[in-house]
Amino acid sequence: PAAAAAEEFPRHDEVAAYLDAYARRFGVRERVRFGSKVVSAEYAGVPEEEAAAWERWSGNGEAFGDGRGEWLLTVQHRESENLQTYKFDFVILCIGRYGVASVPTFPPKGVPEAFHGQVLHSMDYSSMDHTAAAELIRDKRIAVVGSGKSAFDTVAQCADVNGSKYPCTMVYRSPQWMVDAGLVWGVNLQNLTTSRLAEVMVHKPGEGLLLSLLATMLTPLRWLLSKLTEMYYKRHTPMQRHGMVPGYSFSQSILACRLGILPKRFYDRVDDGSIVLRRCDPSFSFCAGGLVLDVATGDHIVDADVVILATGFQADRQLRDIFVSPWFSKIVAESSDATWCDLLIDRRCVHPRIPQMAIIVYAESAANIYPYEMMAKWVAHLLDGAFQLPSIARMEKSVVEWVCWAHDMRRCSGNYFRKSCIGTITTWDNDQLCRNMGYNPRRKKGIVAEWIEPYGAADYADI
């Protein structure tokens, strides 16, 4: 368990320290081959045409199929340029969503090469050790582009190092909901978002007519609670004074998993001059001395020595590119436009037509480690033979229900919805996983606690 003094929302370095301590205690490090890169994954032993015709996942609904199929992983180790191939009966992809940086496009004369300073993505900055990162930003004019959680954290770190002598400039196009971790009108925010009662107020995939009607009837109550919460944050956080009120509602941010925790004393640093907020509309470009915020006129220059692009990631590219099979690359996710992609996986873990493989960490919630842990438990029970998966037709029907629900959520949240967000229905999702594994989904003691108290990872600790 975490230290008794640990905060409810620990810093990134505290999370890393906890994971390191956990890995040491339970011998995880000895099972990890560091310095190795998986170049590709190829399914062998069963012809692709035969696998495509199966009526059950992996041929029989079991983790290892009939024993003929296997995965060939091509791996490159750090100390060698040679590629090695390893055979596995089952593969779990945990490659994450944040491995390929997303960089905006720029006009020909405003590309990063025009800048005389250093440009890097927040992914590269976060991969540095603390000493190297501090040395990069110390006594330099830093500009951070973005308005998400990575941007806020990076700006706060720069302000801690340099103070008002070398203020850090945050360049953003549209602000997002970043709030303090505390009570709202005397109520824990988790009680308003992660209890069963809260989930009754939102629509869910495959919910049926009764629950659908109930969610529709309770929509005004959900709107009222969200509006009261929004009023609280606008009143107690100086976002209005600094022009940082998002253009979408707090309710939409909850539906879309676009709610972040504000770094401590962030707006105090804005007031003391350690942080400067600059808005670009609609885009920006580079010049020799920094950034141009008005591309049309070339005005509004932000002087900088280092520019950090906290501009997001190409979340699905790694997943597509890892497969040797073009068919697997095509069916694992379905794009409907440049910014939206549906991962066609059942239980957020397995694709109905990709055998002997599970995919974890492609769903998002208020705290991502929580649903990832539940998925890992579900996959472990699948590997242990605790249950079989249903027919491919039934799995694909479930996938369609989730895809339709996701598109409805996108419409309700004004196109801000992230394709993998299950933040408002995490307990509903966990109920299905519990039933598969053979556990009672009702984890609380007493009917009042079951409906009012927030659900979290501790409720599933004995699984």
N, C-alpha and C positions, 0 to 999 in steps of 0.2 A: 504493500500500500504506500501511498504518498506520505511524506512527512506530515506530522500533526499540524505544523505551522504553515503548511502550504496554502496558498490563496485559492479561491474558487476559480479565478481566471489567471493562472500563472503566466509569466513571461515566456518567450520562446526559449531562452536559455535554461529556464527552470524545467520546461517540458523535456528539452534535450538531456538535461542532467538526470531526470527521472527515468527516461527511456534507457539511458546508459546504465543506471543502477539496476534496473529491471533485467536488462540483458546479462549483466554480470552475475546477478543472483541466480538466474534460472538457466545459465549455460547457453544462452542464445548465441553469444559471440563465437563459440566453438563450432557452431553449425553454419556460419556465414563465410563465404569465400569472398573476401574483400578484393578490390582491384580487378574485378571481372565484369565484363560487359556482355550481355546476351545480345547477339547480333540478329538472330532470327530464330523462329520456331516453326518446325515442320511436322505435320502429322503423317505417320508412316504405318505400314502394316495392313491397312485397309484401303482399297481404292476409293478415291473421292466420290466416284459415281455411286458406289455401294453405300457409303456413309450418307450421301444425300438422300437415299431412298429409305433409310431407316425410319420406322414408326416410333421408336423409343430412343431417348437420348443415349448415346454411346452404344446403341444396339439393343440394350436390355434394361435401360434405366438405372444401371449401377455405375459407380464411380470408375471402375476399371474395365467396363465392357465385358467382352468375352475373352479377353487376354491377348487378342491379336494386335490391337492398336498400341502405338507408343509415340511419344513426342521426342523429336531430335532437336536439341538446343545447340546452336552454334555459338560458341563463347570465345571472346578474346580476352586474354589475361594481360594485366598491365605490364608485366615483365617480358612479354613476348608479343611479336607481331603476328605469330602464327595463330590460326583458328583451330579450335578443338571442338569436337562434337560429343555430346553426352546424351544418353538415352534415359527417358523417364516414363513411368507408367501413368503419371498424372502431373499436371502442371497447374500452379496457382499464380496468376499474373497479379503482381502488386506493384506495377511500374508507375502508378500514380498519374495525376493529371497535370503536374507542374514541371515537366521535364523539357518541353520545347517552348522557347520564349516566343511571344507574339510581339512583333515590332510594327509600329504604324508605317504606312507608306508616306514618302515625302516628295515634294516637288524637286526637279533635277538640281536646282541651285541651293536647295535646303537640306541636303542629305547629311547624315552624321559626319561624313568625311570633310565637310566644309568647316567643321568645328575644330579649333586648335587645341581643345582640351581632351579629356578622356570621357568616353561614353561606354556605359555598361548596363546590362539588364539587372533588375532586382534579383533574379535567379543567380547571377554571377556574384552579386554582392553578398547574398545570404550564404553562399557556399564558402566564403572566406572565413578564416578563423578570426577571433575577436581582435587580435593584435594587428593583423593585416587590414581588417576593415577600418579600425580606428585610425591607422596610419594613412589610409586612402583619403579619409575625409577631414583629418585634422588640419586646421588653419587654412581651409580652402572654401571657396564659394561653391556650394552644392545646390544643384537644382534637381528636384525629384518630380517626375512626370507621372501623374496618376492620382486617383482618389479612393482607391480600395484599401484594404487592410494592410497590404504590403507597403503602400505609399505612406500611410500614416505612421507605421512603425519605423520605417526608414527615416522619415523626416524627424521623428522624435529622437531617434538615436543621434542624428547629426546635430540636433539642437543641444543634446546633452554634452556632446564633445566640444562644440565650438561656441555655444552661447550666442549672445547678441553681437560679439565682435565680428563673427563671420556667419550671419544669419542664413538659414537654409530656406530656399524658396520652393514652395510646393505649387506646381503648375497643374491645374486640373481643368477638365472640360465641364463635368457635371458632378456635383457633390453627391455623396452617398450617406446613408444613415449609419453614423458612428456614435455610439452612446456610452454613457458611464455604466459601469457594472455596479448596480445598487438597486435599492427598492424603488418602485414606481408608485407614488401615492401610498407608500407604506406597504406595498405588496411586492413579493418576489416576482420578477418577470417570468420566471420558469412556470409559476402557477398559472400564468395567463397563456402560456404557449405549449407546454409539454405534458399537461394532464389529460386524462381521457375526456374530461368535460370539454376542454379546449378543442380536442380533435373532433368531437361531435359536431362542432360548428363549421367544419370545413368538409368539402366533398372529398371522397376517397375512391381509388380505383376499385371497381367491382363491388361497390358498397350495397347495391340493391335499392329497391324503391323506397323502403321505409327510412333508411338512413339518409338517402338522397333528399327526401321530403323534409326530414328533421334538420339537415344542414341548411336547406333553403329557408326554412322557417326561422332558424337562429342566426341567419346572416345579419339582420339588423343589430343583434346583440354583439356579434363579433365586430361589426363596424364601430359600434359605440365604444367598446373596450379599446380597440385600436386607436380611435380618435382621442380618447382620454389619455392614452399612453403617449401619443404624438404631442398632445398639448403639454404634457409634463416635461418631455425632453426639450421642447422649444422654449419652455419657460425657465428650465434649470440649466440648460446648456447654451452658451452664447453663440449658437450657430447662426441665428438671425443677424446679429450685430456684425458678424464676419462674412456674411453672404454664403453660408455653407448649408442652407436649408435645401434638401433634395427636391427635385421636381416631381417626385412621386410620393405617395403616402407611406406612412409607417406600416399600414396593413399590407401594402404591396411588397414592402421590403421583407416582411415575415414570410409571405408566400413564396418569395423568390430567393430566399437564403442570401439576402444582400444586407444583412445586419451585422455590424462589427463592433468590437469593444474599443472605445476610445483610449489611446495611451494616457497614462496619468499626467495631469497638469498640461495637457496639450494646448488648450486655449490660453492658459497662463503664459506659456512660452510665446504664443502669438502676441499677447499684450506686452511682454517685456522685450519684444523685438528679436527673439531667437528664431522665430519662424515667420516667414512672409508668405501670404496666400495670394496667388495670381491666377486669374481665370483666363483660359484661352477659348476662343469661340470662332469657328468650330474646331480649328486645328492649330498646329504649331510647326515650326521648321527650325533648322540649325543655321547659324551664321558663325563667323570666325570667333566671335567673343562669347557666344552662348546660344540663347534661344530667341526666336522671333515669334511672338504670340499672335500677331496679326499678319497672316501670310499675304493677304491681298495688298496691304500698304507697306509692309516691311517695318511697321512701327512696333512699339512696346517690346523693347529688348530686355531680356533677363541675362545679366552678366553671370558667367559661371566658369569654374575651372573643371568641375566634374558634373556630368549629367547622368542620373540613374533613372532608367526607364522602368517604372512599375506599371507596365501596360498589359499585364496578363499573360496568358499561355494558350497554346494550341492544344487544348485538353485531350483531343482524341487522336492526334497524329501518331503518337507513340504506339497506341494500341493497334492502329491500322497497319503501321509499318513493320511490326514485329513478325507478321505472318508471311511465310514463303508462298502459301496458297493465295492467289488473287481472289478466289471465291471466299475464303475466310475473311480476307481484308474487306471485301465488299459487304458481306452480310453482318459483320459484327456491329456495324453502326450504319444508320441511314440518314443522309443529309437532305434537308429540305431547303436550306439556303446557306449562305456563307457563315452565319452565326449560330445556326441551330442544327443539332445533330442528336438523333435518338439512339441511345445504346440499346440494342434489341436483346437484352439479357433478362432472363427470368429470375425472380427473387434478387435482382441486382447482383447476381453471382455467376450464373451459367447461361450460355447461349444455347438455345434448343438444338442447334445443328452443328455446334463445335464440340466434339466429344472429349471426354477425359481432361477437361480444363475448367477451372473456375477463375473468375475475374473479380478482384476485390479492390476497393477504394475508388469506385466510379459512382458513388452516391454521396450526396452532401447533406449535412444537417447542421443544427446549431453548434454541435461539437462533433467533428467528424470521426474521432477515434471511437466514439460510442457505437455508431452503426457498423463501423468496420469490425469491431470486436464481435458483434452479433453475427455478422457474415462469416467471420472466421470460425465461430462455434458451429454454425450451420454446415460449413464445408467439412469441418472435422467429423461431424456426425455422419455426413454423406460418405466420407472415406471409410468410416468405421462400419458401414453397412447398416446403419440404424434405420434407413428408409430408402426407398427407390423413388426416382422421379417419374411423373406421369408421362403419358404419351406426348410426342412432340406437338401434336395438334392442340392438346390442352395447354401445353406450355406457351405455344405461340398465341393462343387466345388470351392468356394472362398478360403476355407482353403487349398485345394490342390494347388491352384495358389500361395498362399503365401509360402507354404512349398517348392514348386519347385523353387521359387525365392530365398528363403533362402539358398537352396543347391547350386544354381548358385553363390550366393554371397560368400558362403564358398569356392567354387572352385576358384573364382577370387581373394579372399583375402588370398589364401594359407593356408586354414584350420584355420585361425585365427578368422574367423567370429563367433560372438556370436549368438546363435540361435534366440534371441529375438531383435536383433538390427534393428531399423527402422530409424537410424540417417540420412541416405541419402535421405529418402523419407517421412519424417515426414509430410510435407505439403500435399503430395499426399494422405497419410493416413487420415489427417484431412479433406481433401476435401470429402472423402467418409462419414465421420462422419457428416459433415455439411449437406450433401444432405439427409441423413437419418433423421436428426433433422428438416429439412425444412428451412435451412439457405443457403444464397448465399456463396459458398466457396471462392469467390473472395473478399478479405477483405481490399485491398488497394484502395487508391484514385488515379486513373490514371493508364494507361496501363504501363508506364515506371516504376512507383513504384511497380506495381504488379509483374513485372518480375525481377527487379533489387534489390529491397530492401529485406533484410532478414525477414523471417516470425518468429513470436514468440508468446508467450502467450498473449501479449497485443492486438494482432490482433483479438482475440476471446473473449475479455473481456465482450462484451455485450451479449454473448450467455448464 
